[in-house]
Amino acid sequence: LLALTAFICIETIMECSPCEGLYFFEFVSCSALVVTGALLLLFSLNLHTRIPQINWNLTDLVNTGLSTFFFFIASVVLAALNHKTGAEIAAVVFGFLAMAVYAVNTFVAVSLWRVSSRQPSSRQSSDYIRARSESREVVQRPEIQRLDA
């Protein structure tokens, strides 16, 4: 919601002279909103369970970490280049608030990723057990003689 609010604030600005900071902030807030919204939709509909090949904890960690970093850079640049209009100031404030929320979420994602990386998944462990039991099965082949006998 904070990324959406920051994006709405930045979109209300009608004119700017050095527009690069404004465009970068707009790109960061829109990108964070779209990617986080897509991940939120995947997680809330449990669609992530249908694609077990992707490490979703690591994906969430990368998303929140990059969003934190880019919101910090974009907010600092916009704060340095703004023209003291209300919309720019509001966008900077909401940018820093979004950065703080993403930073907290990054800390939570790191904790979840550490816990999940310590525990092997049930699919991996069952594949391992099945491979071990299959490798112990001995097929009697009369054409092969043992050399130690």
C-alpha positions, 0 to 999 in steps of 0.5 A: 500500500505504501508503494502504491501511495508513493506511486500515486503521489509521484504521478500527480506531479505535473512539471519538473526540470531535472526529471531523472530522479522523478522517473527513477522513483516512479520506476522503482515504486511501480516495479515494487508494486507489480512484483510484490503484488504478483508474489502476494497473489501467488502466496494467497492463492497457494499457487506457489505450491504447484511450482515446487522447483522454485525456492519461494522463500529465497524469491521473497527474500530477493524481492524484499531486499532489492525493493528495500535497496532501490526504494532507499536510493530512489527516495534519497535521489528524489529528496535531493532533487525535489522542488519542495512541492507537496506531492514530491515531499509526500512521495519521499515520505512514503518512499522512506516508509515503504523502504522501512516496511520492506526492510522489516519484511527482508529481516523476516524473509531472511529468518524464514529462508534460514529455517527452510534451508536447514530443513530438507524438504519432504520431497528431497528426503523421500527422493533420497531414501528412494534412491538409496533403497533402489541402489541397494537392490541386487539384481542377480545376473549369472553372466557376471562372476565375483572376483573375490570368490 
